[in-house]
């Protein structure tokens, strides 16, 4: 954004009181205070800066509401503030990454508005990994229905099904088994069947064998 405001020192005094971060938002901002005559664009500048601040604050508010499982607030921010669902908070995480996993409605709202279903953090963890770990099948189903891949490995090479087996979430494993690459090995060389064998869960092994040979 390039903003050029020509105005008197008195009229532009409010600009000097703004935080420095405002002046650096979204590219160079130029304010020319040398011209002391003529029309002033300060009010336009004020409006644009307020809009910038509102978007920044709304982005933080969106991730906070998603983390708390506040469905109505998430919907309000998405629709009224028109914040992109992939807006990141100060920790670099999106609303889909920090959302309360037991609230599939929030996942649906974010995904319907264009959230990236396969977003990963610095450890390679995607929302499907979190859903598999916590055992919330309804949230996992919403993610998959909206384009999330169940074959995304994290930094340790683990797929969501590896994690679900370790955590003992049988219903999640049953959902993931026909959709997962069961021959994929993590960095320890373990496939999903190897993980099930190490976890001593024979019923899961039977389910996995049925799918790997189907």
Backbone as a chain_set.jsonl record, in Angstrom:
{"seq": "XXXXXXXXXXXXXXXXXXXXXXXXXXXXXXXXXXXXXXXXXXXXXXXXXXXXXXXXXXXXXXXXXXXXXXXXXXXXXXXXXXXXXXXXXXXXXXXXXXXXXXXXXXXXXXXXXXXXXXXXXXXXXXXXXXXXXXXXXXXXXXXXXXXXXXXXXXXXXXXXXXXXXXXXXXXXXXXXXXXXXXXXXXXXXXXXXXXXXXXXXXXXXXXXXXXXXX", "coords": {"N": [[0.841, -1.193, 0.0], [0.605, 2.168, -0.905], [0.659, 5.255, 0.44], [-0.028, 8.639, 0.197], [-0.015, 11.581, 1.834], [-0.786, 14.933, 1.992], [-0.654, 17.569, 4.069], [-1.389, 19.92, 6.729], [0.783, 20.612, 9.56], [-0.593, 20.691, 11.969], [-2.988, 19.398, 11.339], [-2.031, 16.897, 10.767], [-1.061, 15.85, 13.094], [-2.031, 13.657, 14.53], [-1.052, 11.476, 13.165], [1.594, 11.206, 13.927], [1.394, 10.093, 16.396], [0.724, 7.489, 16.031], [1.451, 3.957, 16.326], [4.674, 2.704, 15.34], [4.572, 0.401, 13.85], [2.299, 0.594, 12.292], [3.075, 2.261, 10.253], [4.6, 0.672, 8.694], [3.129, -1.314, 7.616], [2.261, -3.694, 5.192], [4.037, -3.017, 3.046], [5.789, -0.063, 1.741], [4.973, 3.031, 3.247], [4.229, 6.295, 2.611], [4.332, 9.452, 3.921], [3.936, 12.746, 3.34], [4.902, 15.614, 4.777], [5.746, 18.075, 4.023], [4.321, 19.737, 2.386], [2.28, 22.336, 3.188], [0.032, 23.483, 2.456], [-3.153, 23.477, 0.797], [-5.518, 20.808, 0.034], [-6.2, 18.232, 2.431], [-5.441, 14.833, 3.051], [-5.827, 13.441, 5.347], [-8.002, 12.297, 6.76], [-8.759, 10.222, 5.109], [-6.455, 8.722, 5.268], [-6.519, 8.081, 7.981], [-8.766, 6.415, 8.09], [-7.892, 4.268, 6.48], [-5.759, 3.282, 8.0], [-7.085, 2.457, 10.309], [-8.607, 0.41, 9.264], [-6.58, -1.386, 8.611], [-5.583, -1.985, 11.163], [-7.866, -3.183, 12.243], [-8.096, -5.53, 10.704], [-5.746, -6.882, 11.424], [-6.134, -7.268, 14.185], [-8.505, -8.74, 14.1], [-7.652, -11.079, 12.877], [-6.079, -12.251, 14.876], [-8.06, -12.555, 16.764], [-9.676, -14.433, 15.542], [-8.191, -16.869, 15.569], [-8.022, -17.18, 18.317], [-10.707, -17.485, 19.075], [-11.316, -19.848, 17.726], [-9.644, -21.652, 19.019], [-10.814, -21.716, 21.511], [-13.153, -22.923, 20.949], [-15.37, -21.468, 20.259], [-17.934, -21.255, 18.432], [-19.892, -19.424, 17.403], [-18.557, -16.981, 17.551], [-16.397, -17.394, 15.86], [-17.765, -17.656, 13.438], [-18.897, -15.099, 13.258], [-16.625, -13.435, 13.016], [-15.513, -14.369, 10.63], [-17.543, -13.769, 8.783], [-18.452, -11.103, 9.247], [-16.155, -9.521, 9.664], [-14.693, -10.334, 7.583], [-12.306, -11.801, 7.504], [-9.585, -13.664, 6.278], [-9.585, -17.182, 6.511], [-7.113, -18.423, 6.798], [-5.478, -16.655, 8.06], [-2.731, -15.945, 10.085], [-1.782, -16.261, 13.549], [0.144, -14.591, 16.162], [1.956, -16.569, 16.632], [2.334, -17.841, 14.323], [0.401, -19.65, 13.495], [-2.586, -21.017, 12.062], [-6.206, -20.67, 12.276], [-7.389, -23.159, 11.85], [-5.396, -24.855, 12.656], [-5.209, -24.447, 15.389], [-7.697, -24.893, 16.404], [-10.359, -26.065, 18.562], [-10.463, -29.44, 18.777], [-12.695, -31.076, 19.181], [-14.839, -29.788, 18.12], [-16.438, -29.961, 15.408], [-17.949, -28.279, 13.883], [-16.688, -25.808, 13.79], [-14.462, -26.47, 12.276], [-15.749, -27.023, 9.863], [-16.812, -24.472, 9.226], [-14.473, -22.937, 8.836], [-13.227, -24.319, 6.735], [-15.149, -24.136, 4.73], [-14.929, -21.48, 4.147], [-12.584, -21.379, 2.855], [-10.205, -22.27, 4.097], [-6.954, -23.779, 4.316], [-6.839, -27.127, 4.165], [-4.716, -28.811, 4.445], [-2.67, -27.583, 5.792], [0.487, -27.291, 7.389], [2.554, -27.344, 10.334], [5.789, -26.276, 11.615], [6.787, -28.701, 12.321], [5.749, -30.426, 10.603], [3.234, -31.249, 11.195], [-0.136, -31.665, 10.527], [-3.642, -30.66, 10.555], [-5.039, -33.118, 10.342], [-3.347, -34.912, 11.606], [-3.51, -34.026, 14.242], [-6.222, -34.487, 14.762], [-6.299, -37.266, 14.545], [-4.638, -37.955, 16.638], [-6.007, -37.004, 18.902], [-8.369, -38.335, 18.663], [-10.834, -37.53, 17.629], [-13.156, -38.393, 15.642], [-15.265, -37.25, 14.17], [-14.361, -34.67, 13.55], [-12.124, -35.324, 12.031], [-13.349, -36.571, 9.859], [-14.701, -34.407, 8.686], [-12.521, -32.86, 7.881], [-11.309, -34.564, 5.968], [-13.387, -34.799, 4.119], [-13.29, -32.307, 3.076], [-11.017, -32.13, 1.576], [-8.609, -32.748, 2.913], [-5.586, -34.55, 3.11], [-4.874, -37.875, 4.088], [-2.49, -38.985, 3.933], [-0.295, -37.461, 4.497], [2.893, -37.103, 5.719], [4.363, -36.435, 8.94], [7.199, -34.696, 10.406], [8.542, -36.871, 11.36], [7.894, -38.817, 9.69], [5.504, -40.018, 10.184], [2.202, -41.031, 9.492], [-1.255, -39.999, 9.85], [-2.611, -42.388, 10.541], [-0.666, -43.958, 11.79], [-0.351, -42.552, 14.155], [-2.935, -42.67, 15.264], [-3.129, -45.393, 15.795], [-1.123, -45.763, 17.738], [-2.278, -44.248, 19.754], [-4.5, -45.696, 20.297], [-7.049, -45.399, 19.155], [-9.544, -46.919, 17.935], [-11.837, -46.566, 16.265], [-11.062, -44.438, 14.703], [-8.855, -45.51, 13.415], [-10.115, -47.489, 11.887], [-11.529, -45.875, 10.14], [-9.46, -44.573, 8.804], [-7.897, -46.613, 7.682], [-8.779, -47.777, 5.067], [-8.196, -45.611, 3.502], [-5.601, -44.889, 3.711], [-2.059, -45.1, 2.956], [-0.929, -47.997, 3.583], [1.466, -49.235, 3.349], [3.353, -47.398, 3.76], [6.228, -46.338, 5.469], [7.4, -45.036, 8.574], [10.025, -42.854, 9.846], [11.36, -44.583, 11.445], [11.165, -46.885, 10.178], [8.798, -48.25, 10.403], [5.721, -49.581, 9.399], [2.128, -49.102, 9.308], [1.07, -51.521, 10.201], [3.257, -52.581, 11.559], [3.407, -50.783, 13.67], [0.985, -51.332, 14.934], [1.469, -53.962, 15.706], [3.566, -53.598, 17.516], [2.171, -52.227, 19.405], [0.583, -54.078, 20.491], [-2.096, -54.735, 19.707], [-4.096, -56.788, 18.506], [-6.613, -56.863, 17.18], [-6.672, -54.528, 15.702], [-4.591, -55.075, 13.981], [-5.68, -57.149, 12.471], [-7.678, -55.773, 11.123], [-6.147, -53.991, 9.608], [-4.636, -55.761, 8.025], [-6.665, -56.81, 6.493], [-7.331, -54.69, 4.851], [-4.935, -54.104, 3.561], [-4.571, -56.212, 1.909], [-6.696, -56.131, 0.292]], "CA": [[0.0, 0.0, 0.0], [1.344, 3.422, -0.964], [-0.237, 6.312, 0.882], [0.605, 9.949, 0.152], [-0.89, 12.57, 2.463], [-0.233, 16.281, 2.06], [-1.516, 18.262, 5.005], [-0.701, 20.814, 7.653], [1.34, 19.945, 10.732], [-1.631, 20.566, 12.973], [-3.934, 18.389, 10.905], [-1.404, 15.578, 10.696], [-0.434, 15.509, 14.372], [-2.448, 12.333, 14.973], [-0.246, 10.442, 12.524], [2.835, 11.011, 14.663], [1.113, 9.323, 17.606], [0.448, 6.102, 15.69], [2.573, 3.031, 16.491], [5.539, 2.61, 14.163], [4.183, -0.762, 13.05], [1.302, 1.01, 11.322], [3.736, 2.897, 9.123], [5.334, -0.325, 7.923], [2.244, -2.4, 7.215], [1.959, -3.99, 3.788], [4.865, -2.275, 2.102], [6.164, 1.294, 2.13], [3.946, 4.042, 3.416], [4.896, 7.585, 2.522], [3.527, 10.587, 4.351], [4.691, 13.953, 3.025], [4.441, 16.727, 5.591], [6.375, 19.316, 3.574], [3.305, 20.632, 1.832], [1.451, 22.842, 4.277], [-1.126, 24.138, 1.859], [-3.988, 22.634, -0.045], [-6.404, 19.838, 0.672], [-5.522, 17.234, 3.269], [-6.018, 13.489, 2.932], [-5.614, 12.779, 6.633], [-9.139, 11.47, 7.137], [-8.658, 8.996, 4.325], [-5.356, 7.953, 5.855], [-6.984, 7.566, 9.261], [-9.664, 5.301, 7.8], [-7.114, 3.135, 5.989], [-4.988, 2.727, 9.105], [-8.019, 1.772, 11.188], [-8.945, -0.84, 8.594], [-5.419, -2.264, 8.769], [-5.57, -2.432, 12.551], [-8.997, -4.072, 12.442], [-7.774, -6.814, 10.097], [-4.715, -7.531, 12.228], [-6.757, -7.7, 15.426], [-9.494, -9.764, 13.798], [-6.93, -12.316, 12.619], [-5.731, -12.823, 16.177], [-9.31, -12.928, 17.418], [-10.176, -15.646, 14.894], [-7.491, -18.041, 16.102], [-8.375, -17.302, 19.733], [-12.067, -18.022, 19.144], [-11.268, -21.238, 17.267], [-8.997, -22.436, 20.072], [-11.77, -21.836, 22.621], [-14.334, -23.641, 20.495], [-16.477, -20.512, 20.206], [-18.431, -21.334, 17.056], [-20.583, -18.199, 16.993], [-17.572, -15.915, 17.375], [-15.662, -17.719, 14.634], [-18.64, -17.32, 12.314], [-19.036, -13.642, 13.19], [-15.377, -12.855, 12.516], [-15.368, -14.746, 9.224], [-18.556, -13.15, 7.931], [-18.555, -9.657, 9.418], [-14.843, -8.883, 9.516], [-14.137, -10.816, 6.315], [-10.922, -12.228, 7.71], [-9.284, -14.925, 5.601], [-9.436, -18.225, 7.527], [-5.718, -18.825, 6.966], [-4.722, -15.603, 8.738], [-1.954, -16.551, 11.172], [-1.634, -15.482, 14.777], [1.517, -14.175, 16.431], [2.803, -17.759, 16.701], [2.419, -18.393, 12.981], [-0.547, -20.75, 13.314], [-3.901, -20.63, 11.569], [-7.334, -21.077, 13.117], [-7.604, -24.594, 11.681], [-4.352, -25.552, 13.403], [-5.365, -24.284, 16.838], [-9.103, -25.058, 16.779], [-10.724, -27.123, 19.487], [-10.696, -30.58, 17.901], [-14.006, -31.685, 19.367], [-15.874, -28.948, 17.521], [-16.353, -30.133, 13.956], [-18.633, -27.153, 13.246], [-15.668, -24.789, 13.517], [-13.688, -26.964, 11.134], [-16.579, -26.831, 8.673], [-16.882, -23.042, 8.927], [-13.18, -22.497, 8.315], [-12.98, -24.961, 5.444], [-16.099, -23.572, 3.764], [-14.457, -20.14, 3.796], [-11.347, -21.49, 2.085], [-9.014, -22.625, 4.872], [-6.118, -24.843, 3.754], [-7.044, -28.332, 4.965], [-3.448, -29.531, 4.573], [-1.652, -26.711, 6.366], [1.382, -27.985, 8.313], [3.425, -26.482, 11.125], [7.215, -26.508, 11.362], [7.086, -30.107, 12.59], [5.054, -31.217, 9.596], [1.95, -31.705, 11.733], [-1.323, -31.091, 9.897], [-4.841, -30.888, 11.366], [-5.419, -34.536, 10.369], [-2.528, -35.557, 12.636], [-4.082, -33.656, 15.54], [-7.502, -35.178, 14.911], [-5.995, -38.676, 14.776], [-4.044, -38.073, 17.98], [-7.021, -36.757, 19.933], [-9.433, -39.316, 18.503], [-12.113, -36.937, 17.242], [-13.469, -38.904, 14.309], [-16.133, -36.326, 13.435], [-13.512, -33.609, 13.006], [-11.303, -35.939, 10.985], [-14.204, -36.783, 8.692], [-14.926, -33.1, 8.057], [-11.271, -32.49, 7.223], [-11.131, -35.406, 4.782], [-14.437, -34.431, 3.16], [-12.943, -31.008, 2.496], [-9.759, -32.18, 0.838], [-7.406, -33.066, 3.691], [-4.965, -35.829, 2.777], [-4.507, -38.683, 5.254], [-1.174, -39.545, 3.638], [0.74, -36.455, 4.733], [3.746, -37.486, 6.847], [4.956, -35.359, 9.73], [8.661, -34.689, 10.263], [9.033, -38.196, 11.722], [7.401, -39.756, 8.695], [4.273, -40.657, 10.653], [0.909, -40.668, 8.937], [-2.283, -39.981, 10.891], [-2.972, -43.729, 11.0], [0.35, -44.378, 12.758], [-0.644, -41.87, 15.416], [-4.192, -43.204, 15.794], [-2.845, -46.73, 16.332], [-0.392, -45.566, 18.99], [-3.19, -43.699, 20.76], [-5.549, -46.677, 20.566], [-8.363, -44.941, 18.682], [-9.942, -47.942, 16.972], [-12.768, -46.056, 15.251], [-10.28, -43.589, 13.798], [-8.051, -46.427, 12.603], [-11.009, -48.112, 10.916], [-11.843, -44.864, 9.126], [-8.255, -44.241, 8.048], [-7.284, -47.781, 7.035], [-8.998, -47.893, 3.617], [-7.8, -44.368, 2.827], [-4.181, -44.633, 3.963], [-1.026, -45.928, 2.336], [-0.529, -48.865, 4.687], [2.843, -49.684, 3.14], [4.247, -46.282, 4.081], [6.98, -46.522, 6.715], [7.898, -43.806, 9.192], [11.494, -42.773, 9.838], [11.881, -45.741, 12.179], [10.971, -48.049, 9.326], [7.577, -48.943, 10.795], [4.458, -49.364, 8.703], [1.0, -49.089, 10.245], [0.966, -52.856, 10.789], [4.351, -52.694, 12.526], [3.021, -50.0, 14.847], [-0.077, -52.088, 15.603], [2.099, -55.124, 16.329], [4.309, -53.109, 18.679], [1.204, -51.736, 20.387], [-0.132, -55.251, 21.005], [-3.54, -54.606, 19.463], [-4.331, -57.741, 17.416], [-7.809, -56.57, 16.389], [-6.278, -53.506, 14.737], [-3.77, -55.738, 12.973], [-6.581, -57.879, 11.579], [-8.339, -54.776, 10.276], [-5.156, -53.462, 8.673], [-4.315, -56.818, 7.066], [-7.804, -56.947, 5.586], [-7.294, -53.599, 3.876], [-3.707, -54.111, 2.772], [-4.667, -57.295, 0.928], [-7.941, -55.985, -0.47]], "C": [[0.874, 1.24, 0.0], [0.383, 4.544, -0.647], [0.504, 7.628, 0.891], [-0.368, 10.971, 0.714], [-0.168, 13.903, 2.533], [-1.161, 17.1, 2.953], [-0.688, 19.136, 5.935], [-0.18, 20.035, 8.843], [0.271, 19.731, 11.794], [-2.603, 19.444, 12.618], [-3.337, 16.99, 10.939], [-0.821, 15.126, 12.024], [-0.808, 14.114, 14.851], [-1.604, 11.228, 14.371], [1.023, 10.148, 13.307], [2.624, 10.156, 15.905], [0.833, 7.858, 17.321], [1.665, 5.224, 15.93], [3.364, 2.906, 15.204], [5.125, 1.47, 13.251], [3.162, -0.391, 11.987], [1.97, 1.536, 10.062], [4.405, 1.884, 8.199], [4.428, -1.424, 7.384], [2.085, -2.486, 5.703], [2.735, -3.106, 2.815], [5.106, -0.856, 2.557], [4.971, 2.222, 2.226], [4.636, 5.387, 3.455], [3.936, 8.676, 2.95], [4.368, 11.837, 4.179], [4.118, 15.13, 3.8], [5.063, 18.053, 5.156], [5.343, 20.281, 2.997], [2.349, 21.08, 2.919], [0.222, 23.556, 3.74], [-1.945, 23.124, 1.067], [-4.805, 21.643, 0.762], [-5.6, 18.781, 1.411], [-6.24, 15.893, 3.175], [-5.901, 12.717, 4.231], [-6.771, 11.859, 6.995], [-9.137, 10.151, 6.374], [-7.568, 8.101, 4.894], [-5.798, 7.314, 7.157], [-7.863, 6.333, 9.044], [-8.894, 4.069, 7.356], [-6.321, 2.489, 7.109], [-5.882, 1.952, 10.06], [-8.418, 0.432, 10.588], [-7.817, -1.855, 8.732], [-5.391, -2.847, 10.169], [-6.679, -3.443, 12.796], [-8.709, -5.459, 11.879], [-6.754, -7.58, 10.925], [-5.31, -8.078, 13.517], [-7.747, -8.832, 15.186], [-8.83, -11.104, 13.505], [-6.539, -13.016, 13.905], [-6.983, -13.318, 16.892], [-9.864, -14.227, 16.845], [-9.504, -16.891, 15.455], [-7.842, -18.267, 17.57], [-9.759, -17.926, 19.888], [-12.099, -19.49, 18.737], [-10.676, -22.141, 18.343], [-9.934, -22.677, 21.254], [-13.014, -22.625, 22.228], [-15.569, -22.775, 20.42], [-16.991, -20.4, 18.767], [-19.049, -20.029, 16.576], [-19.608, -17.059, 16.744], [-16.737, -16.15, 16.116], [-16.486, -17.326, 13.412], [-18.768, -15.809, 12.144], [-17.798, -13.004, 12.58], [-15.191, -13.15, 11.03], [-16.315, -13.958, 8.327], [-18.588, -11.632, 8.036], [-17.226, -8.943, 9.178], [-14.144, -9.3, 8.224], [-12.654, -11.157, 6.425], [-10.696, -13.55, 6.982], [-9.018, -15.992, 6.655], [-8.004, -18.697, 7.747], [-4.848, -17.719, 7.558], [-4.018, -16.207, 9.947], [-1.881, -15.637, 12.39], [-0.164, -15.159, 15.006], [2.488, -15.344, 16.53], [2.895, -18.466, 15.351], [1.465, -19.533, 12.701], [-1.909, -20.226, 12.869], [-4.988, -21.136, 12.51], [-7.578, -22.58, 13.027], [-6.586, -25.4, 12.48], [-4.565, -25.489, 14.909], [-6.787, -24.557, 17.307], [-9.293, -26.187, 17.782], [-11.179, -28.328, 18.672], [-12.079, -31.202, 18.04], [-15.135, -30.915, 18.732], [-15.76, -29.002, 16.0], [-17.036, -28.996, 13.21], [-17.639, -26.053, 12.898], [-14.82, -25.207, 12.324], [-14.461, -26.736, 9.84], [-16.63, -25.371, 8.251], [-15.599, -22.551, 8.266], [-12.921, -23.05, 6.918], [-13.911, -24.421, 4.36], [-15.658, -22.194, 3.284], [-13.097, -20.168, 3.103], [-10.084, -21.796, 2.859], [-8.275, -23.786, 4.204], [-6.211, -26.068, 4.657], [-5.743, -29.075, 5.236], [-2.319, -28.667, 5.136], [-0.834, -27.483, 7.403], [2.212, -26.981, 9.1], [4.881, -26.856, 10.854], [7.64, -27.946, 11.627], [6.386, -31.027, 11.593], [3.694, -31.718, 10.043], [0.805, -30.933, 11.089], [-2.529, -31.33, 10.81], [-5.273, -32.355, 11.425], [-4.592, -35.308, 11.394], [-3.105, -35.278, 14.022], [-5.395, -34.384, 15.789], [-7.287, -36.662, 15.201], [-5.449, -38.894, 16.181], [-5.092, -37.944, 19.078], [-8.225, -37.68, 19.809], [-10.79, -38.763, 18.129], [-12.429, -37.298, 15.79], [-14.317, -37.928, 13.506], [-15.334, -35.191, 12.805], [-12.657, -34.133, 11.866], [-12.116, -36.141, 9.708], [-14.459, -35.482, 7.937], [-13.684, -32.665, 7.29], [-11.088, -33.255, 5.912], [-12.153, -35.051, 3.706], [-14.12, -33.122, 2.443], [-11.524, -30.971, 1.933], [-8.497, -32.476, 1.615], [-6.885, -34.447, 3.303], [-4.592, -36.576, 4.054], [-3.138, -39.32, 5.047], [-0.064, -38.502, 3.705], [1.593, -36.903, 5.916], [4.205, -36.266, 7.636], [6.474, -35.465, 9.618], [9.293, -36.024, 10.65], [8.55, -39.269, 10.751], [6.107, -40.435, 9.078], [3.05, -40.118, 9.927], [-0.104, -40.606, 10.08], [-2.628, -41.373, 11.418], [-1.941, -44.291, 11.977], [0.006, -43.826, 14.138], [-1.9, -42.433, 16.061], [-3.992, -44.588, 16.408], [-2.141, -46.613, 17.675], [-1.323, -45.108, 20.107], [-4.36, -44.633, 21.069], [-6.943, -46.272, 20.138], [-8.854, -45.862, 17.557], [-10.871, -47.413, 15.882], [-12.051, -45.176, 14.232], [-9.441, -44.457, 12.864], [-8.913, -47.077, 11.523], [-11.383, -47.143, 9.793], [-10.643, -44.612, 8.218], [-7.715, -45.4, 7.213], [-7.539, -47.87, 5.531], [-8.539, -46.678, 2.821], [-6.295, -44.11, 2.9], [-3.276, -45.564, 3.166], [-0.425, -46.796, 3.437], [0.886, -49.411, 4.524], [3.857, -48.588, 3.452], [4.916, -46.531, 5.43], [7.435, -45.173, 7.256], [9.421, -43.838, 9.219], [12.147, -43.894, 10.635], [11.699, -47.027, 11.386], [9.706, -48.826, 9.623], [6.393, -48.566, 9.904], [3.347, -49.342, 9.75], [0.852, -50.44, 10.939], [2.063, -53.072, 11.824], [4.002, -51.954, 13.818], [1.946, -50.741, 15.633], [0.493, -53.299, 16.325], [2.848, -54.709, 17.594], [3.373, -52.632, 19.783], [0.373, -52.86, 20.986], [-1.65, -55.097, 20.887], [-3.892, -55.488, 18.258], [-5.561, -57.43, 16.572], [-7.528, -55.485, 15.352], [-5.453, -54.122, 13.619], [-4.641, -56.476, 11.968], [-7.257, -56.922, 10.599], [-7.388, -54.243, 9.211], [-4.797, -54.491, 7.607], [-5.434, -56.968, 6.037], [-7.763, -55.884, 4.494], [-6.051, -53.655, 2.989], [-3.746, -55.191, 1.699], [-5.927, -57.188, 0.071], [-7.673, -55.393, -1.851]], "O": [[1.788, 1.354, 0.817], [-0.589, 4.766, -1.368], [1.556, 7.74, 1.52], [-1.43, 11.203, 0.136], [0.936, 13.991, 3.072], [-2.329, 17.298, 2.618], [0.542, 19.096, 5.927], [-0.64, 18.925, 9.114], [0.244, 18.688, 12.447], [-2.992, 18.647, 13.472], [-4.058, 16.008, 11.119], [-0.142, 14.1, 12.07], [-0.004, 13.45, 15.506], [-1.444, 10.166, 14.972], [1.483, 9.008, 13.36], [3.572, 9.558, 16.414], [0.714, 7.058, 18.249], [2.796, 5.68, 15.761], [2.806, 2.989, 14.11], [5.297, 1.543, 12.034], [3.145, -0.979, 10.906], [1.502, 1.295, 8.949], [4.736, 2.201, 7.056], [4.91, -2.369, 6.76], [1.812, -1.492, 5.029], [2.167, -2.527, 1.889], [4.677, -0.474, 3.645], [4.073, 2.195, 1.383], [5.543, 5.593, 4.261], [2.845, 8.803, 2.395], [5.414, 11.969, 4.815], [3.008, 15.589, 3.53], [4.917, 19.055, 5.855], [5.486, 21.498, 3.114], [1.668, 20.245, 3.513], [-0.535, 24.161, 4.499], [-1.46, 22.047, 0.721], [-4.787, 21.639, 1.993], [-4.462, 18.48, 1.051], [-7.468, 15.82, 3.214], [-5.878, 11.486, 4.229], [-6.548, 10.753, 7.487], [-9.47, 9.1, 6.922], [-7.731, 6.885, 4.991], [-5.497, 6.149, 7.417], [-7.713, 5.327, 9.738], [-9.19, 2.956, 7.791], [-6.219, 1.263, 7.162], [-5.485, 0.903, 10.569], [-8.552, -0.561, 11.302], [-8.065, -3.042, 8.945], [-5.2, -4.05, 10.349], [-6.467, -4.446, 13.477], [-9.044, -6.461, 12.51], [-6.882, -8.791, 11.107], [-5.031, -9.213, 13.902], [-7.821, -9.774, 15.974], [-9.378, -12.154, 13.843], [-6.655, -14.237, 14.014], [-6.97, -14.363, 17.543], [-10.452, -15.03, 17.57], [-10.182, -17.865, 15.782], [-7.949, -19.409, 18.018], [-9.96, -18.796, 20.735], [-12.824, -20.286, 19.332], [-11.147, -23.258, 18.553], [-9.857, -23.712, 21.917], [-13.835, -22.957, 23.082], [-16.691, -23.275, 20.507], [-16.536, -19.558, 17.993], [-18.764, -19.576, 15.468], [-19.806, -16.259, 15.83], [-16.413, -15.207, 15.395], [-15.965, -16.734, 12.467], [-18.751, -15.301, 11.024], [-17.909, -12.128, 11.722], [-14.763, -12.285, 10.267], [-15.934, -13.531, 7.237], [-18.734, -10.944, 7.025], [-17.189, -7.881, 8.557], [-13.142, -8.707, 7.822], [-11.86, -10.835, 5.542], [-11.527, -14.454, 7.063], [-8.288, -15.731, 7.612], [-7.708, -19.309, 8.773], [-3.621, -17.826, 7.559], [-4.644, -16.904, 10.745], [-1.913, -14.412, 12.275], [0.676, -15.422, 14.146], [3.703, -15.146, 16.515], [3.463, -19.553, 15.247], [1.685, -20.308, 11.77], [-2.325, -19.132, 13.251], [-4.727, -21.924, 13.419], [-7.936, -23.209, 14.023], [-6.885, -26.506, 12.931], [-4.141, -26.392, 15.63], [-7.06, -24.461, 18.504], [-8.504, -27.129, 17.845], [-12.174, -28.248, 17.951], [-12.579, -31.802, 17.088], [-16.286, -31.346, 18.797], [-15.07, -28.186, 15.388], [-16.745, -28.763, 12.037], [-17.734, -25.437, 11.836], [-14.5, -24.387, 11.463], [-13.891, -26.304, 8.838], [-16.506, -25.058, 7.067], [-15.637, -21.84, 7.263], [-12.453, -22.335, 6.032], [-13.507, -24.267, 3.208], [-15.969, -21.786, 2.165], [-12.524, -19.121, 2.8], [-8.986, -21.603, 2.337], [-8.894, -24.663, 3.601], [-5.719, -26.05, 5.785], [-5.674, -29.885, 6.16], [-1.144, -28.993, 4.97], [-1.39, -28.239, 8.2], [2.534, -25.902, 8.602], [5.166, -27.659, 9.965], [8.72, -28.367, 11.212], [6.427, -32.251, 11.725], [3.067, -32.521, 9.351], [0.783, -29.702, 11.107], [-2.441, -32.125, 11.746], [-5.814, -32.797, 12.439], [-5.089, -36.264, 11.99], [-3.183, -36.171, 14.866], [-5.652, -34.846, 16.901], [-8.008, -37.249, 16.008], [-5.759, -39.891, 16.832], [-5.066, -38.682, 20.063], [-9.016, -37.797, 20.744], [-11.801, -39.446, 18.292], [-12.028, -36.61, 14.851], [-14.121, -37.784, 12.299], [-15.594, -34.796, 11.669], [-12.487, -33.459, 10.85], [-11.619, -35.906, 8.606], [-14.437, -35.453, 6.707], [-13.787, -32.158, 6.173], [-10.756, -32.671, 4.881], [-11.822, -35.006, 2.521], [-14.617, -32.863, 1.347], [-10.912, -29.908, 1.829], [-7.409, -32.46, 1.04], [-7.657, -35.398, 3.182], [-4.057, -35.984, 4.991], [-2.678, -40.101, 5.88], [0.973, -38.639, 3.056], [1.067, -37.067, 7.016], [4.412, -35.193, 7.069], [6.979, -36.247, 8.813], [10.448, -36.285, 10.312], [8.766, -40.463, 10.96], [5.65, -41.337, 8.375], [2.886, -38.909, 9.768], [0.167, -41.113, 11.168], [-2.907, -41.531, 12.607], [-2.302, -45.024, 12.898], [0.064, -44.533, 15.144], [-1.931, -42.653, 17.272], [-4.61, -44.917, 17.42], [-2.515, -47.283, 18.638], [-1.18, -45.52, 21.258], [-5.124, -44.384, 22.001], [-7.926, -46.755, 20.701], [-8.605, -45.607, 16.379], [-10.719, -47.764, 14.712], [-12.392, -45.172, 13.049], [-9.33, -44.173, 11.671], [-8.486, -47.2, 10.375], [-11.533, -47.545, 8.639], [-10.795, -44.456, 7.006], [-7.137, -45.181, 6.149], [-6.582, -48.028, 4.774], [-8.501, -46.72, 1.591], [-5.78, -43.216, 2.229], [-3.673, -46.657, 2.76], [0.49, -46.366, 4.14], [1.442, -49.986, 5.459], [5.066, -48.817, 3.414], [4.257, -46.889, 6.407], [7.809, -44.28, 6.495], [10.034, -44.754, 8.672], [13.349, -44.129, 10.515], [12.033, -48.115, 11.855], [9.548, -49.95, 9.147], [6.107, -47.388, 9.688], [3.602, -49.541, 10.938], [0.543, -50.497, 12.13], [1.818, -53.686, 12.862], [4.269, -52.44, 14.916], [1.989, -50.774, 16.863], [0.057, -53.63, 17.428], [2.772, -55.387, 18.619], [3.74, -52.634, 20.958], [-0.442, -52.63, 21.879], [-2.385, -55.307, 21.852], [-3.975, -55.002, 17.13], [-5.564, -57.702, 15.371], [-8.08, -55.516, 14.252], [-5.589, -53.747, 12.455], [-4.383, -56.441, 10.765], [-7.391, -57.216, 9.411], [-7.773, -54.065, 8.055], [-4.666, -54.152, 6.431], [-5.179, -57.222, 4.86], [-8.119, -56.151, 3.346], [-6.104, -53.298, 1.812], [-3.038, -55.1, 0.696], [-6.191, -58.047, -0.771], [-8.606, -55.2, -2.631]]}, "num_chains": 1, "name": "protein.A"}
